[in-house]
Amino acid sequence: MALASLVIINTGCANIASVKFAVERLGIQAFVSDDVNEINQAQRVILPGVGSAPAAMASIERKQLTACIQSLQQPVLGVCLGMQLMVQSSQENHLGNHRDTPCLGLLPGHVEKMKAGDLTLPHMGWNRVYSLSDNPLFDDIDEGAHFYFVHGYSLAKYEHTLATCHYDSDFSAAIYKDNFFGVQFHPERSSDAGAQLLKNFSRI
């Protein structure tokens, strides 16, 4: 029996199929859709993303999904770039005009290019995540559990940070406000810890 009906928003980005397979392995009924009515009626919603903020926001706007996403009242989980799209703006801009890319504004915050010191960018591979609260998104996940990351931009630790990761400096590995959750890592590629997080989200 399915734990919950869930819609994965078709943002036009890559990696959507792997997110769908990951939640279906948990017995969660999942659909990929860019239909406003289907998204609104879902019990839970995942906002995935791989690629760049400008391209993803252009796709969301072209599909006329911005207002729909901003008005959602059910639990919403942003994954990787999807998390970055949840805040107000991103420094990532491929237009060469040095302007920030406006994002969805579901939470305050500004995404910036990572300052990695002597470490390489993008930040790619397994790293430890440390939860800052007892939020149910991290139920039954060990403190310092490893999750899989692929990103070159990040959100600094701030008042809506739910969990942190360290790569030369601390950054937000997960954020939370009201019904909106975001994770910078890829739970669908993070073995048992990632599966537990997706299961936890399905029960919120």
Summary of the structure (lengths in Angstrom):
residues: 204
radius of gyration: 15.6
end to end distance: 17.4
largest distance: 50.8
contacts: 705
relative contact order: 0.17
helix: 26%
strand: 31%
